[in-house]
């Protein structure tokens, strides 16, 4: 009986060691792009600075360029009536926004035109991220801007 127990213990040890040696396929390290915040408001001024961020989980991708499409996706505000866009040179307009190698943040301004009446909203979405490595939209793929009007 002792010999059988010893053989079973040895077999279990070999089996367990074999399991530990199995290769484990790691998930790819992702780059994420998306809005820094999900909600913005113009309560303090007539300018809302909207930031889009890039986070590289893999240090090797820091030297690569990534991009994301950015567009107005909804809301009650009307361009040139309730707001207008302002771009800073590195972002020349909505559409495809590129993050050159090493750039972690891109930004643009929404200048609001306050009127009497109810507050207005503007939704901007990020989609279709692309790059040389795995890339997804982050936790804020949509940003909503609230234009606070006077009652």
C-alpha positions in Angstrom: 0.0 0.0 0.0 2.8 2.4 0.9 4.4 1.8 -2.6 1.1 2.6 -4.3 0.7 5.8 -2.3 4.3 6.8 -3.1 3.7 6.1 -6.8 0.5 8.1 -6.9 2.2 11.1 -5.1 5.1 10.9 -7.7 2.6 10.7 -10.6 0.7 13.7 -9.2 3.9 15.7 -8.8 4.9 15.0 -12.4 1.4 15.8 -13.7 1.3 19.1 -11.7 4.8 20.1 -13.0 3.6 19.4 -16.5 0.7 21.7 -16.0 3.0 24.5 -14.8 5.1 24.2 -17.9 2.2 24.8 -20.3 2.7 28.0 -22.3 0.3 30.8 -21.3 -0.7 33.1 -24.1 -0.7 36.7 -22.9 -3.2 39.3 -24.0 -1.7 42.0 -26.2 -0.9 45.3 -24.4 -3.3 47.8 -25.7 -3.1 51.5 -26.6 -6.3 53.3 -25.6 -7.5 56.7 -27.0 -10.6 58.6 -25.9 -11.8 61.8 -24.2 -10.1 62.8 -21.0 -13.6 63.3 -19.5 -17.1 62.2 -20.5 -18.8 65.5 -19.6 -17.8 69.1 -20.0 -19.7 72.3 -19.2 -19.2 76.0 -20.2 -20.5 77.2 -16.8 -17.3 79.1 -16.0 -16.6 80.7 -19.4 -17.5 80.6 -23.1 -14.6 78.2 -23.9 -14.6 74.5 -23.3 -11.2 72.8 -23.9 -11.9 69.2 -25.0 -8.9 66.8 -24.5 -8.4 63.5 -26.2 -5.8 61.3 -24.5 -3.7 58.3 -25.6 -2.5 55.7 -23.1 0.2 53.2 -24.2 0.3 50.0 -22.0 3.3 48.8 -24.1 6.4 51.0 -23.9 7.4 49.8 -27.4 4.4 51.6 -28.9 5.4 55.0 -27.5 7.5 55.7 -30.6 4.5 54.9 -32.9 1.8 57.1 -34.3 -1.9 56.4 -33.6 -5.1 58.1 -34.8 -8.8 58.2 -34.0 -11.8 59.6 -35.8 -13.7 62.3 -34.0 -17.1 63.7 -35.0 -20.2 65.4 -33.7 -22.6 62.6 -32.9 -25.6 64.4 -31.4 -27.1 66.9 -29.1 -29.5 69.9 -29.3 -26.8 72.6 -30.0 -26.3 73.9 -33.6 -22.9 74.8 -35.0 -22.4 78.6 -35.5 -25.7 79.2 -33.6 -24.8 77.7 -30.2 -21.1 76.9 -30.6 -18.1 77.0 -32.9 -14.9 75.0 -32.9 -11.4 76.4 -32.4 -8.3 74.3 -33.3 -4.8 74.8 -32.0 -2.6 73.9 -34.9 -1.9 70.3 -34.0 -5.6 69.5 -34.4 -6.8 71.2 -37.6 -10.4 70.0 -37.4 -12.7 67.2 -36.5 -12.2 64.1 -38.5 -9.1 62.0 -38.0 -7.0 63.2 -35.1 -3.4 61.9 -35.1 -1.2 61.3 -32.2 2.4 61.6 -33.4 5.0 59.4 -31.7 5.3 60.4 -28.0 2.3 62.7 -28.0 -0.1 61.7 -25.2 -2.8 64.4 -25.6 -4.5 66.4 -28.3 -7.0 69.2 -27.6 -9.4 71.6 -29.3 -11.8 74.3 -28.0 -15.5 74.6 -28.3 -16.5 78.3 -28.1 -20.1 78.6 -26.9 -22.6 81.3 -27.8 -24.9 81.8 -24.8 -28.5 82.8 -25.5 -31.6 83.0 -23.4 -33.5 79.8 -23.2 -32.9 76.2 -22.2 -29.4 74.7 -22.0 -28.1 73.0 -25.1 -25.9 69.9 -25.5 -23.3 68.8 -28.0 -22.0 65.2 -28.2 -18.7 64.4 -29.8 -17.6 60.8 -30.3 -14.3 59.0 -30.9 -14.3 55.9 -33.1 -12.2 53.8 -35.4 -8.9 54.0 -33.6 -5.9 52.9 -35.7 -2.2 52.3 -35.2 0.6 49.8 -35.8 -0.4 47.8 -32.6 -3.6 46.9 -30.8 -5.6 50.0 -30.1 -9.2 50.6 -28.7 -11.3 53.5 -27.5 -10.9 54.2 -23.8 -13.5 54.6 -21.1 -14.8 57.9 -22.5 -15.5 57.3 -26.3 -18.2 60.0 -26.1 -18.0 63.5 -24.6 -21.0 65.6 -23.9 -20.7 69.3 -23.6 -23.5 71.3 -21.8 -23.9 74.9 -22.9 -25.4 76.7 -19.9 -27.7 79.4 -21.2 -29.5 82.1 -19.2 -33.1 81.4 -18.4 
